[in-house]
Amino acid sequence: MTYRFVRPPLVVLGALLLSLPSYAQPVADSSPLQPCPDTPNCEETQRSYDTDPDTLFSATRAALNRLGPASIETQERARTAHAVYRVALVFKDDVHVAVTAGESTGSTLHVRSASRVGYSDLGVNARRVERFFDAVDKALPQ
């Protein structure tokens, strides 16, 4: 009896790709952030919150800092921020966020996380965005 074995690295890679979470949500045409390219190394999404924009932006800044960026720049009046995160001490990923006021109440948090190089990020940016939203939820006043 003969057995055919698939190379272990291919099996591991296939299992990893199939198990990657999908956190993508539809992005409004009115998003103030640059859209992602057609490559799988970028994640862009948004979430609405029942809080005022200034409170949400304050929680956003705290969440970005909690994730340990290499650098961060904020523009308070525009309620935008840009953070750079290092991956494997070599690669850099850019995270852009913007908070916009809701049409009647609340506010919306727009997030874009993208690798600077490479075609695929193996889900790194999607996982970062999810961790970011978790950190925002923890930073918001109860």
N, C-alpha and C positions, 0 to 999 in steps of 0.2 A: 504494500500500500504506500502510495506517495502522497505527501502533503505539500501543499504550496503555502509558503509563508510570505506575507507582505513585509517588506522591510519595516522594522520597528519605528524608525523615525517618521515614516510616512503615516503609520497608524496613529502615532502620538499627535502629529500635526493635524491629521484629519479629525481626530477626536476633539482637539483643542478648538479648531475652527467651528465644529458643529455645536460645541458647548458655549460659545461666546454669547453673552446676553445681548439683547437688542433693546436699547433704551431710546431709540430714535422716536421722536414725536414730530408730527407735522410742524413745519416752520412757516409762520405767516409771511406773506409777501412783504409786509411792512417791517420785517426785522431790520434793526439798524446795523446788524453785523454783516460782514462780507459772506456770501454763500460758500459752502464747501465745494471743492472741485469734485469731479467724478471719479475720485480714487478713494479706496477704503482706509485712508489715514487721517480722516477728519470726522468729527462728530459735531453736529449743530442741532440744538433743540431749544425749547422754551417751556416755561411753566408759569401759570398764573397763581397769584397769591392774594388773599383777602387782607392785605396790609398796605399801608401807604408806601409810596416809592422810596422815601428817605429811610424808613425803617428797614425795608427790604435791601436797600443798597448797603446799609451799615452791616447787616447780616451777611451780605455777599462779600464784603471786604474781610470780615472775620473768617468766613469759610475759605477764601482764597489763601489767607495767611495760615490757617490750620493745615492746609495741604502741603505746606513747606515749599514755596516757590524759590527759585534762584533769584528772581527779581520781580517786583510788582510796581506798576504805575497806576495811579487812580486820578480821575478827573471828577471831582465832587459835583460840580455844577451840572455836568452832562450825565452824571451817574453811570460812568463807564470805567472799566479797568482792564488792564492787560497784564497778565502774569506769564512768566517763563518758568517752565519746569524741566528739570534734567531727567533724562531716561538713560539708565546704564552709564551715567557719568560722561557720556559722549554726546548723545543726541539731545536736542532741545525741542520742546513742544510749546506752542503758544496757546494761551487760553484768553479769550476776549469775552467780556461780559458787559451787558447793558441792562439797565432797569428802566422800564417805561411805565408811565401812568396808564391805568386802565381807562376804558372809555367812560365809565361812570364812577366806578369805585375800584379799589384794589390796584394791583400793578402786575407787570409781567417781567420775568427774569429771562433774558436771552443769553445763551451760552454757546460758544464755539471753541472747540479744542482741536488743534491740528498739529500734526508732526511737520517739522520743517523739511525733512528729507525722507526718501523711501516711498514705496508704492503702498504698502500695507503696514498697519501698526499692530496687527493681531489683537485688536480690540482694546488697546491701551487707552485710547482717548474716550471710548464709550464708558469704560470702567471709571476713568477719572471724572467724567461728567456726573455719573451716578454718585460717586463719593462726594463730589462737590455739592450736589443737591441735598444729600444726607447732612452735610456740614451746615448748609444754609438752614435747613429745618431745625437743627440743634441750636443755631445762633439766634433764631427768631424768638422774641419774647412770647411767653405762653399766655 
